[in-house]
Amino acid sequence: MLLQDKTILITGGSSGIGLELARRLSEKNNKVIICSRSLDKLQRAKMEIASLEIFQCDISKKEECVRLSDWVKKNYPKCSILINNAAITHTASFYKDVDILSKLEAEIHTNFLAPVHLTKHFIAIIEKNSNPSIINITTGLVYAPRVIYPFYSATKAALHSFTQMLRIQMNSKKIAIIEVMFPAVDTPWHKGNAPDIAISTEKAVDEMISSVEKGQVEVKVGKVKLIHLISRLAPGFALKKINNL
């Protein structure tokens, strides 16, 4: 598939990988729509990339997923690509943090349930258009979790499993079900503490777009390929290596 001449929705598109995707995809596509909880970030993105369409919503709430999909259906019925990119994480101690369960619920709703809800709502929109696809953004941590994030790796592993299931269930349909697993990427997500091995958003998005346009449906960006291999051959070593970064 070619990522051009399309109408595309990117969740969490106001910063980091989502914003870089919006910047790159705006160059060759009819319309790129981004959504985020922060109107301020959306407006700053719009100032940077004038052609963007912005929509404020909180996809962790299922009624907001419905509102977003209804708005896209009404205003951009030619939307053919959904990129489930939005995610949150907490660095916390499961044992010590008294608010840990509320953080768990927030991550599950944003990182897993929201992409599932949006996928269900958007299938009816995108399947009517040419070369439709759903692209779920996950991480190499689906193979070996980082212990500083008590829930992030687990929520992304759930999305990884869901994506594999959906690809098989929808094998007879024309919708491409794609997963892109990123390594550490130097974005505001790390709050200024990105690991030394983190790659730039430009490099990450370059590899993603190139791989998707070549028809890959399970894209392992950068060192995710190595993490996957090591996790298969020596899972204990992979877990140790990830947590020594």
ROVEXVEX-47756 format. One line per 3 residues: their letters; for each residue x, z, y of N, C-alpha, C. Coordinates in steps of 0.001 Angstrom, whole numbers, plus 500000, padded with zeros to 6 digits. Layout:
# ROVEXVEX-47756
A	X Z Y X Z Y X Z Y | ...
This chain:
# ROVEXVEX-47756
MLL	500842 500000 498805 500000 500000 500000 500877 500000 501245 | 500363 499420 502328 501072 499412 503592 500359 500330 504567 | 501117 501186 505226 500547 502109 506195 500482 501435 507557
QDK	499627 500429 507647 499431 499734 508910 498031 499128 508965 | 497568 498929 510200 496218 498388 510451 495127 499257 509843 | 495357 500556 509842 494401 501497 509256 493892 502482 510320
TIL	492839 503204 509965 492412 504381 510717 492712 505581 509834 | 493465 506537 510374 494051 507618 509580 493729 508969 510203 | 493371 509932 509371 493205 511317 509817 494330 512163 509250
ITG	494988 512927 510120 496045 513844 509703 495637 515258 510090 | 495476 516140 509120 495205 517537 509444 496524 518223 509806 | 496445 519197 510700 497674 519863 511136 498619 518880 511803
GSS	498056 517967 512588 498865 516896 513163 499441 517179 514535 | 499330 518419 515011 499766 518701 516380 501208 519189 516479 | 501875 519387 515350 503271 519835 515395 503965 519515 514078
GIG	505281 519640 514062 506064 519495 512842 505928 518147 512169 | 505830 518171 510850 505713 516940 510064 504463 516160 510464 | 503353 516863 510697 502119 516193 511071 502255 515400 512359
LEL	502920 515974 513350 503101 515288 514627 504041 514099 514482 | 505096 514255 513686 506015 513137 513462 505313 512011 512710 | 504469 512361 511747 503665 511350 511059 502745 510631 512045
ARR	502101 511404 512921 501208 510804 513915 501985 509845 514811 | 503176 510249 515210 503997 509398 516077 504350 508091 515383 | 504810 508189 514152 505234 506999 513417 504059 506096 513056
LSE	502973 506697 512591 501838 505899 512135 501057 505291 513289 | 501179 505878 514471 500496 505315 515640 501065 503955 516034 | 502284 503683 515617 502956 502447 516023 502317 501204 515409
KNN	501779 501312 514186 501319 500116 513476 499890 500217 512961 | 499155 501238 513410 497802 501417 512895 496756 501343 514002 | 495523 501090 513597 494443 500930 514569 494159 502220 515323
KVI	494088 503331 514583 493824 504620 515208 494346 505740 514317 | 495021 506702 514932 495451 507915 514233 494730 509088 514877 | 494040 509858 514045 493304 511041 514486 494037 512271 513974
ICS	494224 513251 514835 494822 514507 514379 493865 515652 514681 | 493892 516656 513821 493090 517846 514077 493970 519076 513945 | 493550 520137 514606 494299 521389 514608 493389 522483 515131
RSL	493749 523727 514883 492998 524844 515456 493290 525012 516943 | 494499 524616 517363 494948 524853 518735 494656 523660 519633 | 493744 523828 520579 493444 522768 521538 494648 522505 522429
DKL	495375 523555 522774 496558 523394 523621 497595 522479 522952 | 497862 522705 521665 498823 521862 520947 498313 520430 520814 | 497017 520284 520588 496436 518956 520484 496587 518192 521799
QRA	496337 518868 522892 496445 518220 524195 497888 517843 524503 | 498840 518686 524105 500255 518349 524309 500645 517137 523469 | 500128 517083 522239 500391 515918 521382 499815 514655 522007
KME	498630 514771 522578 497973 513631 523231 498772 513155 524438 | 499366 514083 525171 500202 513720 526314 501447 512977 525853 | 501950 513345 524691 503151 512713 524138 502839 511354 523516
IAS	501687 511271 522833 501285 510033 522155 499883 509688 522639 | 499821 508870 523668 498558 508632 524374 497470 508012 523498 | 497854 507270 522474 496865 506560 521650 496158 507466 520642
LEI	496592 508689 520502 495985 509592 519520 494552 509951 519879 | 493755 510179 518842 492440 510811 518992 492609 512237 518488 | 492128 513215 519241 492295 514609 518837 490935 515256 518567
FQC	490952 516235 517646 489725 516941 517289 490084 518373 516932 | 489529 519313 517689 489811 520724 517437 488863 521279 516387 | 489435 521895 515359 488618 522550 514338 489500 523480 513515
DIS	488865 524356 512776 489560 525280 511886 489145 524944 510457 | 489987 524173 509770 489599 523691 508445 489592 524783 507377 | 490038 525998 507730 489954 527089 506758 488503 527526 506540
KKE	487617 527046 507415 486191 527350 507298 485468 526118 506776 | 484717 526265 505703 484114 525096 505066 483128 524379 505973 | 482442 525130 506858 481521 524472 507779 482268 523602 508797
ECV	483515 523972 509093 484332 523170 509997 484815 521892 509308 | 485024 521965 508011 485370 520754 507246 484215 519768 507287 | 482993 520281 507182 481806 519427 507261 481684 518825 508658
RLS	481909 519647 509683 481813 519163 511062 482834 518055 511322 | 484048 518234 510826 485095 517222 510994 484716 515928 510284 | 484298 516028 509051 483963 514818 508292 482764 514098 508887
DWV	481776 514846 509362 480606 514223 509994 481016 513484 511269 | 481905 514091 512040 482380 513468 513286 483149 512179 513001 | 484023 512221 511987 484784 511018 511630 483839 509932 511124
KKN	482886 510304 510291 481926 509330 509752 481153 508637 510863 | 480786 509402 511891 480011 508853 512997 480864 507999 513927 | 482070 508490 514250 482880 507846 515283 483944 506897 514750
YPK	484408 507148 513526 485463 506306 512939 485139 505978 511488 | 484043 505250 511258 483631 504944 509884 484630 504075 509131 | 485577 503459 509837 486598 502641 509191 487802 503469 508729
CSI	487720 504788 508857 488813 505653 508382 489032 505411 506892 | 490280 505120 506525 490566 504825 505118 491660 505704 504522 | 492297 506540 505353 493357 507411 504843 493154 508832 505356
LIN	493126 509769 504437 493103 511200 504754 494439 511792 504341 | 495137 512418 505282 496398 513098 504972 496178 514592 505132 | 496119 515306 504015 495943 516759 504012 497305 517423 504208
NAA	497630 517679 505467 498951 518187 505822 498944 519648 506277 | 497848 520106 506851 497806 521448 507443 498096 522536 506413 | 498886 523518 506839 499207 524649 505951 499721 525810 506792
ITH	499539 526997 506272 500087 528197 506906 500839 529010 505854 | 501669 529911 506313 502358 530812 505384 502636 532135 506063 | 502882 533140 505268 503274 534455 505763 504535 534900 505033
TAS	505454 535477 505769 506624 536113 505169 506321 537605 505122 | 506096 538118 503946 505622 539492 503840 505967 540085 502475 | 505895 541400 502412 506068 542118 501151 504696 542393 500550
FYK	504477 541887 499366 503192 542110 498713 502940 543606 498525 | 503974 544356 498223 503835 545787 497954 503609 546589 499233 | 504335 546257 500307 504332 547099 501505 503280 546721 502544
DVD	502913 545472 502617 502040 544993 503687 500590 545390 503428 | 500025 546207 504301 498653 546694 504094 497617 545599 504349 | 498025 544539 505041 497102 543436 505327 497324 542240 504400
ILS	498038 542461 503309 498469 541339 502477 497296 540564 501875 | 496201 541221 501568 495086 540517 500929 494357 539595 501909 | 494298 539987 503172 493688 539097 504165 494580 537881 504388
KLE	495895 538073 504291 496832 536953 504409 496696 536017 503206 | 496470 536601 502051 496221 535800 500848 495019 534888 501055 | 493914 535464 501522 492690 534679 501715 492895 533574 502747
AEI	493625 533877 503818 493868 532878 504855 494650 531691 504294 | 495663 531970 503475 496471 530889 502906 495682 530078 501874 | 494918 530746 501049 494121 530022 500050 493122 529090 500739
HTN	492466 529588 501781 491454 528778 502467 492070 527591 503194 | 493225 527792 503825 493851 526709 504596 494627 525750 503702 | 495418 526292 502786 496361 525466 502024 495757 524797 500791
FLA	494716 525390 500248 494139 524829 499022 492665 524439 499165 | 491820 525395 499550 490399 525082 499596 490073 524016 500638 | 490719 524057 501787 490444 523055 502827 490744 521635 502349
PVH	491919 521362 501765 492150 520013 501253 491139 519588 500192 | 490716 520518 499358 489725 520175 498326 488387 519834 498974 | 487944 520667 499927 486685 520388 500625 486744 519053 501361
LTK	487836 518828 502093 487952 517589 502861 488004 516369 501942 | 488696 516512 500837 488750 515409 499869 487354 515038 499403 | 486561 516040 499073 485191 515783 498604 484361 515089 499681
HFI	484459 515582 500917 483661 515015 502001 484132 513608 502392 | 485442 513371 502330 485980 512110 502839 485929 510970 501823 | 485793 511271 500561 485717 510190 499566 484620 509192 499933
AII	483463 509706 500329 482336 508822 500662 482607 507971 501895 | 483507 508446 502770 483844 507690 503977 484880 506626 503672 | 485971 507033 503029 487113 506122 502895 486940 505080 501797
EKN	486129 505380 500778 486029 504440 499657 485351 503132 500049 | 484687 503123 501193 484021 501913 501670 484987 500971 502381 | 486195 501441 502650 487153 500674 503441 488311 500160 502588
SNP	489090 499261 503138 490158 498628 502363 491333 499572 502120 | 491874 499497 500913 493038 500289 500506 492918 501774 500876 | 491852 502431 500441 491682 503846 500791 492654 504735 500030
SII	493044 505831 500664 493939 506762 499979 493810 508171 500529 | 494080 509106 499658 494160 510519 500020 495599 510953 499744 | 496245 511499 500767 497643 511914 500642 497716 513420 500845
NIT	498105 514138 499805 498242 515592 499876 499712 515965 500051 | 499971 516775 501057 501343 517204 501345 501606 518539 500657 | 502600 518552 499771 502993 519802 499119 504498 520029 499334
TGL	505156 520626 498382 506521 521082 498573 507255 521163 497242 | 508570 521096 497296 509375 521303 496095 509223 522695 495526 | 508663 523602 496316 508470 524977 495840 507371 525084 494795
VYA	506674 523991 494511 505722 524020 493392 506473 524183 492073 | 507766 523846 492069 508577 523946 490856 509336 525274 490762 | 509664 525867 491903 510388 527133 491916 510048 527848 493222
PRV	509234 528895 493181 508767 529534 494414 509839 530351 495122 | 509730 530412 496445 510571 531321 497235 509842 532649 497361 | 510533 533725 497033 509865 535026 496960 509551 535606 498331
IYP	510147 535062 499400 509815 535576 500732 508416 535149 501162 | 507874 534136 500473 506512 533687 500749 505627 534096 499570 | 504886 535188 499678 504157 535682 498502 503078 534737 497972
FYS	502520 533874 498845 501398 533039 498412 501583 531543 498635 | 502445 531155 499548 502551 529749 499934 502830 528847 498730 | 503838 529196 497945 504202 528356 496799 503051 528252 495806
ATK	502345 529353 495620 501215 529357 494671 500079 528464 495159 | 499783 528504 496465 498706 527658 496978 499083 526179 496883 | 500351 525873 497129 500792 524479 497031 500864 524024 495568
AAL	501193 524949 494669 501179 524614 493242 499749 524303 492792 | 498791 525030 493341 497381 524750 493028 496984 523362 493535 | 497437 523005 494741 497129 521690 495282 497818 520582 494477
HSF	499024 520865 494016 499757 519928 493152 498967 519659 491871 | 498489 520717 491241 497720 520584 490011 496409 519838 490263 | 495724 520185 491344 494476 519513 491701 494704 518020 491912
TQM	495799 517673 492588 496099 516270 492874 496339 515482 491590 | 497068 516081 490655 497310 515418 489373 496000 515187 488623 | 495151 516200 488629 493847 516083 487970 493016 514974 488602
LRI	492955 514980 489941 492119 514027 490650 492592 512587 490417 | 493896 512399 490377 494448 511056 490155 493988 510496 488811 | 493940 511344 487798 493502 510898 486471 491990 510686 486444
QMN	491237 511624 487017 489777 511487 487029 489317 510236 487771 | 490046 509873 488814 489642 508757 489660 490438 507493 489363 | 490994 507440 488182 491828 506307 487799 491096 504970 487874
SKK	489791 504999 487622 489015 503761 487630 488517 503398 489034 | 488743 504289 489994 488301 504029 491367 489424 503344 492138 | 489077 502857 493320 490075 502138 494110 490847 503051 495059
IAI	490540 504351 495074 491213 505266 495992 492547 505717 495398 | 493622 505520 496143 494935 505997 495707 495040 507491 495996 | 495455 508252 494997 495636 509702 495145 497142 509966 495132
IEV	497672 510340 496276 499115 510436 496473 499510 511865 496821 | 500642 512288 496284 501202 513593 496648 502605 513377 497192 | 502896 514042 498290 504242 514000 498874 504786 515419 498904
MFP	505891 515636 498187 506517 516953 498123 507749 516966 499022 | 507711 517813 500031 508828 517891 500967 509786 519019 500599 | 511068 518834 500912 512022 519940 500827 511893 520761 502109
AVD	512839 521638 502371 512847 522346 503651 513046 521330 504771 | 512179 521397 505780 512251 520482 506918 512329 521321 508185 | 513176 520912 509108 513399 521673 510335 512236 521464 511302
TPW	511252 522336 511203 510054 522261 512046 509769 523644 512638 | 508848 523731 513608 508464 525043 514158 507897 525992 513110 | 507505 525448 511959 506969 526260 510857 507936 527379 510472
HKG	509256 527106 510618 510278 528092 510250 510566 529097 511361 | 509924 528917 512513 510063 529848 513645 511520 530061 514040 | 512284 528969 514047 513676 529031 514478 514649 529469 513415
NAP	514175 529705 512192 515050 530178 511108 515060 529220 509925 | 515117 527940 510207 515161 526949 509129 516451 527093 508349 | 516401 526969 507007 517644 527067 506213 518598 525930 506542
DIA	519864 526156 506247 520901 525168 506574 520640 523818 505910 | 519972 523819 504765 519739 522569 504039 518549 521773 504576 | 517840 522337 505572 516643 521673 506088 516994 520307 506681
IST	516155 519313 506406 516348 517986 506956 515451 517812 508179 | 515720 516797 508969 514932 516565 510174 513558 516004 509821 | 512603 516183 510734 511270 515611 510514 511348 514091 510444
EKA	512246 513511 511245 512386 512057 511247 512822 511548 509875 | 513820 512201 509292 514304 511787 507978 513236 512006 506910 | 512553 513129 506973 511512 513435 505988 510390 512402 506030
VDE	509937 512078 507232 508831 511126 507374 509279 509713 507024 | 510511 509348 507367 511048 508039 506975 510951 507833 505475 | 511423 508831 504719 511429 508708 503267 510013 508698 502713
MIS	509151 509501 503303 507755 509522 502844 507103 508153 503020 | 507185 507603 504210 506529 506324 504497 507101 505218 503619 | 508415 505186 503480 509054 504168 502647 508571 504250 501201
SVE	508483 505463 500660 508081 505649 499264 506612 505303 499052 | 505750 505725 499987 504325 505426 499867 504093 503923 499946 | 504800 503258 500834 504611 501811 500972 505133 501043 499756
KGQ	506005 501672 498980 506467 501056 497735 505510 501301 496580 | 504458 502074 496833 503448 502292 495809 503630 503557 494990 | 504562 504431 495371 504748 505679 494636 503568 506615 494889
VEV	503097 507251 493839 501964 508159 493991 502383 509625 493900 | 503604 509892 493466 504129 511250 493471 505524 511173 494086 | 505593 511456 495367 506806 511253 496149 507577 512568 496268
KVG	508799 512568 495781 509676 513733 495894 510729 513413 496946 | 510605 514006 498107 511478 513701 499228 512776 514500 499134 | 513892 513844 499407 515179 514524 499472 515530 515274 498201
KVK	515896 516537 498359 516392 517322 497229 515290 517856 496324 | 514045 517496 496598 512966 517881 495680 513201 517248 494315 | 513784 516066 494299 514100 515412 493020 515030 516299 492192
LIH	516021 516886 492856 516981 517760 492166 516311 519061 491721 | 515484 519637 492580 514774 520870 492221 513913 520640 490985 | 513230 519520 490966 512372 519190 489825 513191 519088 488545
LIS	514305 518387 488601 515157 518219 487423 515696 519554 486932 | 516222 520354 487833 516795 521648 487446 515721 522564 486882 | 514523 522524 487482 513447 523397 486997 513039 523047 485576
RLA	513212 521779 485194 512893 521351 483837 513968 521792 482855 | 515213 521678 483283 516333 521968 482380 516688 523453 482343 | 516623 524116 483506 517025 525525 483590 516160 526223 484626
PGF	514909 526549 484277 513986 527109 485263 514472 528403 485910 | 515147 529242 485156 515664 530485 485719 516719 530226 486779 | 517580 529247 486517 518618 528888 487484 517992 528290 488741
ALK	516970 527454 488568 516294 526846 489714 515666 527920 490609 | 515027 528917 489986 514408 529999 490750 515454 530782 491526 | 516583 531055 490884 517668 531787 491543 518249 530973 492681
KIN	518452 529685 492443 519051 528815 493446 518166 528729 494686 | 516857 528538 494501 515925 528435 495614 515951 529710 496458 | 516066 530851 495807 515990 532124 496523 517326 532618 497051
NL	518373 531802 496842 519678 532106 497437 519962 531240 498658 | 518996 530400 499045 519194 529522 500183 519281 530331 501477
